[in-house]
Amino acid sequence: MKAVTYCKTSDRFQLRDVPTPKRSNKDVLVRVLACGLNPIDTKIPHWHHLVGDMDDDFIVGLDVVGEITEVSDEESSWRVGDKVLFHGNMFRKNGGLAEYCLQNHQTLTLLPDVSTEFAASTPCAGWTAWRALVDKLCIQGKESILITGGSGGVGSFAIQLAKYFGVDTIIVSCSKGNSQYVKQLGATHVIDYHTQDVVKEVMTITGHKGVNVALDCVGGESELFCANSLQFDGAMVELVETADLTRYQQAKARGLSVHQLSLGAGYNNGQSGLRSILNAGEGFNKLLDQNRIQAPYITSISLSQAGDKLLEMRNQRTVGKVVVILENK
């Protein structure tokens, strides 16, 4: 089969002919229809040492739309021909930038009623946003939220989730050029972090109370913006950094709670970890089926273009999402 593999020696992605992968007991074999690209795919030089069996046949690609061609040996409700959407395990070598890939049947979701391209753009960013707001921050019933990096993948979905769950004050920090975009998604207030003091602006907007919850999608200074914008007993999710409460203003005295989150960490934490991925996917997919989530700007490319695009994404920020469409669609 055709696949885009990563060679750690040359630090390059190559389109190659490789054997079709063989199933283990829990796996289904999936004919790939589309695969969404994510920043984590491009950063493989930073994490490939964590993969025990890394070789030059390692195939990246986590967000996959496909059709089951072989079912698992374990009892499950999945059948040959079912169309599925899933977020793969980055530490397995058989990713989605290939004509076929493997996936644990316990984390498959039914393909929602949206376009193939839209569906493939959602798992990593959308399911992470769901886990952050729903599982960690218990967003329903909250009055206010600060989202840093609101125009990015996770941030743009998080804005829409906050709006869906009835948050009255949705404050987003982003560059001035993305202000109208995040407002259109549901932001009630936008702060230009280049020219404005984020914490000061949040306090002005909230009558000097601070926000109930915050989501940091950027890291660096933005981690402090979120922590120092929280009200008493506030909570935040940190997606990028390893949180350090000693850096926050009076974290203990203010009763702050800080959550760390990595969607794919569920693969390394038993059945409860697998359920965390599945539940996020099924929850987010329901909103897709209800047309409650707006599609990002999507650039569609072929499998043969994927290697160059991954290197381009590593070196410069891309607008919207890039989705690889397989010729066997």
C-alpha positions as CSV (number, residue, x, y, z in Angstrom):
1,M,0.0,0.0,0.0
2,K,1.0,3.6,-0.4
3,A,1.9,5.5,2.8
4,V,3.8,8.5,4.1
5,T,6.5,7.3,6.4
6,Y,8.9,9.3,8.7
7,C,12.6,8.6,8.6
8,K,14.2,9.8,11.8
9,T,17.7,9.6,10.3
10,S,17.0,12.2,7.5
11,D,14.1,13.9,9.4
12,R,11.9,13.6,6.3
13,F,8.5,12.3,5.3
14,Q,8.4,10.1,2.2
15,L,5.7,8.5,0.1
16,R,6.6,4.8,-0.1
17,D,5.2,1.4,-0.8
18,V,4.9,-0.5,2.5
19,P,3.1,-3.8,3.6
20,T,-0.6,-3.5,4.6
21,P,-0.6,-3.8,8.4
22,K,-1.7,-7.0,10.1
23,R,-4.4,-6.8,12.9
24,S,-4.0,-7.9,16.5
25,N,-7.0,-9.0,18.5
26,K,-8.4,-5.6,19.4
27,D,-7.8,-3.9,16.1
28,V,-9.9,-3.3,13.1
29,L,-8.4,-2.7,9.6
30,V,-9.6,0.6,8.1
31,R,-9.4,1.7,4.5
32,V,-8.5,5.4,4.9
33,L,-10.7,8.0,3.2
34,A,-9.2,11.1,4.8
35,C,-6.7,12.1,7.4
36,G,-6.5,15.4,9.2
37,L,-3.0,16.8,9.8
38,N,-2.1,18.2,13.2
39,P,0.9,20.1,14.7
40,I,1.8,17.0,16.7
41,D,2.4,15.1,13.5
42,T,5.0,17.6,12.4
43,K,6.8,17.6,15.8
44,I,7.8,13.9,15.6
45,P,11.5,14.7,16.0
46,H,10.6,15.8,19.6
47,W,8.8,12.7,20.6
48,H,9.9,9.8,18.4
49,H,12.3,8.6,21.2
50,L,9.2,7.7,23.2
51,V,8.3,5.1,20.6
52,G,10.0,1.8,21.4
53,D,9.9,0.2,17.9
54,M,10.5,3.3,15.8
55,D,11.8,2.5,12.4
56,D,11.7,4.0,8.9
57,D,8.2,2.6,8.3
58,F,6.6,4.7,11.0
59,I,3.4,6.3,9.6
60,V,2.0,9.4,11.3
61,G,-1.6,10.7,11.0
62,L,-4.0,10.7,13.9
63,D,-7.4,12.0,12.8
64,V,-8.9,9.5,10.4
65,V,-12.1,8.9,8.5
66,G,-12.3,5.4,7.0
67,E,-14.3,2.3,6.3
68,I,-13.8,-0.9,8.2
69,T,-12.5,-3.8,6.0
70,E,-11.7,-6.3,8.7
71,V,-13.3,-6.5,12.2
72,S,-11.5,-7.3,15.4
73,D,-11.4,-10.7,17.0
74,E,-13.1,-9.4,20.1
75,E,-16.9,-9.1,20.3
76,S,-18.0,-5.7,19.2
77,S,-20.8,-4.0,17.3
78,W,-18.6,-2.9,14.4
79,R,-19.1,-4.5,11.0
80,V,-17.2,-4.6,7.7
81,G,-18.4,-1.5,5.7
82,D,-19.0,0.7,8.7
83,K,-17.8,4.3,8.2
84,V,-15.8,5.5,11.2
85,L,-14.0,8.5,12.7
86,F,-11.3,8.2,15.2
87,H,-8.3,9.8,16.9
88,G,-5.4,7.4,16.7
89,N,-2.6,6.5,19.1
90,M,0.5,8.5,18.2
91,F,2.9,5.9,19.6
92,R,1.7,3.2,17.2
93,K,3.5,3.0,13.8
94,N,0.4,2.4,11.6
95,G,-1.1,6.0,11.4
96,G,-3.6,7.4,9.0
97,L,-1.4,8.8,6.2
98,A,-1.7,5.5,4.3
99,E,-4.2,3.6,2.3
100,Y,-4.9,1.3,5.3
101,C,-4.4,1.7,9.0
102,L,-5.2,-0.1,12.3
103,Q,-7.3,1.1,15.2
104,N,-8.4,-0.3,18.5
105,H,-12.2,-1.0,18.1
106,Q,-12.8,0.5,21.6
107,T,-12.1,4.0,20.4
108,L,-14.0,4.1,17.1
109,T,-16.9,6.5,16.6
110,L,-19.5,6.4,13.9
111,L,-18.8,8.9,11.2
112,P,-21.1,11.9,11.8
113,D,-23.4,13.3,9.2
114,V,-20.9,15.9,7.8
115,S,-18.5,15.9,4.9
116,T,-15.5,13.6,5.0
117,E,-13.2,16.6,5.1
118,F,-15.0,18.3,8.0
119,A,-15.1,15.1,10.0
120,A,-11.4,14.5,9.5
121,S,-10.6,18.0,10.8
122,T,-12.2,17.5,14.2
123,P,-10.8,14.8,16.5
124,C,-7.6,16.1,17.8
125,A,-8.8,19.7,18.2
126,G,-12.5,19.2,18.8
127,W,-12.3,16.3,21.2
128,T,-9.6,18.0,23.1
129,A,-11.8,21.1,23.5
130,W,-14.7,18.8,24.6
131,R,-12.5,17.1,27.3
132,A,-11.2,20.5,28.5
133,L,-14.6,22.2,28.8
134,V,-16.9,19.3,29.6
135,D,-14.8,16.8,31.5
136,K,-12.3,19.2,33.3
137,L,-14.0,22.5,33.6
138,C,-17.6,21.3,33.9
139,I,-18.6,24.2,31.7
140,Q,-22.4,23.9,31.9
141,G,-23.6,26.5,34.3
142,K,-20.5,28.6,34.3
143,E,-20.9,32.4,33.6
144,S,-17.5,33.3,32.1
145,I,-14.4,31.8,30.4
146,L,-11.1,33.1,29.1
147,I,-9.7,31.2,26.0
148,T,-6.2,32.0,24.9
149,G,-5.3,31.2,21.3
150,G,-9.0,31.3,20.4
151,S,-8.4,31.4,16.6
152,G,-6.5,28.1,16.6
153,G,-7.8,24.6,16.2
154,V,-8.7,23.8,19.8
155,G,-9.6,27.4,20.7
156,S,-12.0,27.8,17.8
157,F,-13.9,24.7,18.8
158,A,-13.8,25.7,22.5
159,I,-15.5,29.0,21.7
160,Q,-18.3,27.2,20.0
161,L,-18.7,24.7,22.9
162,A,-18.8,27.5,25.4
163,K,-21.5,29.2,23.4
164,Y,-23.5,25.9,23.1
165,F,-23.3,25.3,26.8
166,G,-24.7,28.8,27.6
167,V,-21.6,30.6,28.9
168,D,-22.6,34.3,29.0
169,T,-19.1,35.9,28.8
170,I,-16.7,34.3,26.4
171,I,-13.4,36.2,26.4
172,V,-10.9,35.3,23.8
173,S,-7.3,36.5,23.4
174,C,-5.9,36.4,19.9
175,S,-4.3,38.7,17.3
176,K,-6.3,41.7,16.0
177,G,-6.5,40.1,12.6
178,N,-8.5,37.2,13.9
179,S,-10.9,39.3,16.0
180,Q,-13.9,39.1,13.6
181,Y,-13.4,35.4,13.1
182,V,-13.6,34.5,16.8
183,K,-16.6,36.9,17.3
184,Q,-18.4,35.1,14.5
185,L,-17.7,31.8,16.4
186,G,-19.3,33.2,19.6
187,A,-16.7,35.3,21.5
188,T,-18.4,38.1,23.3
189,H,-15.1,40.0,24.0
190,V,-11.8,39.9,22.2
191,I,-8.4,41.0,23.6
192,D,-5.5,41.7,21.4
193,Y,-2.6,40.2,23.4
194,H,-0.1,42.1,21.3
195,T,-1.3,45.6,22.4
196,Q,-3.5,45.0,25.5
197,D,-2.9,43.8,29.0
198,V,-4.9,40.5,29.0
199,V,-5.4,40.2,32.8
200,K,-6.3,43.9,33.2
201,E,-8.9,43.7,30.3
202,V,-10.4,40.5,31.8
203,M,-10.9,42.2,35.1
204,T,-12.5,45.3,33.5
205,I,-14.9,43.0,31.5
206,T,-15.9,41.0,34.6
207,G,-16.2,43.9,37.0
208,H,-12.9,42.9,38.7
209,K,-14.2,39.5,39.7
210,G,-12.2,37.5,37.2
211,V,-13.5,34.5,35.1
212,N,-14.9,31.3,36.4
213,V,-12.7,29.1,34.2
214,A,-9.9,29.5,31.6
215,L,-8.4,27.4,28.8
216,D,-4.8,28.0,27.7
217,C,-4.1,26.7,24.2
218,V,-0.8,28.6,23.8
219,G,1.5,28.2,26.7
220,G,4.3,30.6,27.7
221,E,2.9,33.9,29.0
222,S,-0.6,32.8,28.2
223,E,-0.5,30.3,31.0
224,L,0.0,33.2,33.4
225,F,-2.7,35.3,31.7
226,C,-5.2,32.5,32.4
227,A,-4.2,31.8,36.0
228,N,-4.1,35.4,37.0
229,S,-7.5,36.1,35.4
230,L,-9.3,33.5,37.5
231,Q,-11.7,34.5,40.3
232,F,-11.7,32.8,43.7
233,D,-12.1,29.0,43.3
234,G,-11.5,29.4,39.6
235,A,-10.2,26.5,37.4
236,M,-8.1,26.3,34.3
237,V,-6.9,23.8,31.8
238,E,-3.3,24.0,30.6
239,L,-2.8,22.2,27.3
240,V,0.8,23.2,26.5
241,E,3.0,23.6,29.6
242,T,3.5,21.6,32.7
243,A,1.6,23.8,35.1
244,D,3.6,25.5,37.9
245,L,1.3,27.0,40.6
246,T,4.2,28.7,42.2
247,R,4.2,31.1,39.3
248,Y,0.6,32.2,39.7
249,Q,-0.5,35.1,41.9
250,Q,-1.6,33.7,45.3
251,A,-2.8,30.4,43.8
252,K,-3.4,28.8,47.2
253,A,-5.0,31.8,48.8
254,R,-7.4,32.1,45.8
255,G,-8.2,28.4,45.8
256,L,-7.2,27.9,42.2
257,S,-7.5,24.5,40.5
258,V,-5.4,23.6,37.5
259,H,-5.9,20.7,35.1
260,Q,-3.5,19.1,32.7
261,L,-4.8,17.5,29.6
262,S,-3.5,15.4,26.7
263,L,-6.2,13.7,24.6
264,G,-3.9,10.9,23.5
265,A,-2.8,10.1,27.0
266,G,-5.9,8.0,27.3
267,Y,-4.2,5.3,25.3
268,N,-1.7,4.7,28.1
269,N,-4.2,4.6,31.0
270,G,-6.3,1.4,30.6
271,Q,-10.0,1.2,30.1
272,S,-10.8,4.5,31.8
273,G,-8.3,6.2,29.5
274,L,-9.8,4.7,26.3
275,R,-13.3,5.7,27.5
276,S,-12.2,9.3,27.9
277,I,-11.3,9.4,24.2
278,L,-14.4,7.6,23.1
279,N,-16.8,9.7,25.3
280,A,-15.3,12.9,24.0
281,G,-15.6,11.8,20.4
282,E,-19.2,10.7,20.8
283,G,-20.2,13.9,22.6
284,F,-18.6,16.1,20.0
285,N,-20.0,14.1,17.1
286,K,-23.5,14.7,18.4
287,L,-23.0,18.4,18.0
288,L,-21.7,17.8,14.5
289,D,-24.8,15.8,13.7
290,Q,-27.0,18.7,15.0
291,N,-25.1,21.3,12.9
292,R,-24.0,23.1,16.1
293,I,-20.3,23.2,15.1
294,Q,-18.9,25.4,12.3
295,A,-16.3,23.9,10.0
296,P,-12.9,25.5,10.0
297,Y,-11.3,26.7,6.8
298,I,-10.1,23.4,5.2
299,T,-7.3,22.9,2.6
300,S,-7.6,19.5,0.9
301,I,-4.4,17.8,-0.4
302,S,-3.4,14.4,-1.8
303,L,-1.4,11.8,-0.1
304,S,1.6,12.5,-2.4
305,Q,1.5,16.2,-1.1
306,A,1.4,15.3,2.6
307,G,5.1,15.0,3.3
308,D,5.9,18.4,2.0
309,K,2.9,19.9,3.7
310,L,4.0,18.5,7.1
311,L,7.4,20.1,6.8
312,E,5.7,23.4,5.8
313,M,3.5,23.2,8.8
314,R,6.5,22.7,11.0
315,N,8.1,25.9,9.8
316,Q,5.2,28.2,9.6
317,R,1.7,28.5,10.9
318,T,-1.1,27.4,8.6
319,V,-4.6,28.9,8.4
320,G,-7.4,26.5,9.3
321,K,-7.0,22.7,8.9
322,V,-5.2,20.6,6.3
323,V,-6.9,17.3,5.3
324,V,-5.4,14.6,3.2
325,I,-7.9,13.0,0.8
326,L,-7.0,9.5,-0.3
327,E,-7.4,8.6,-3.9
328,N,-9.2,5.4,-2.9
329,K,-12.1,7.5,-1.6
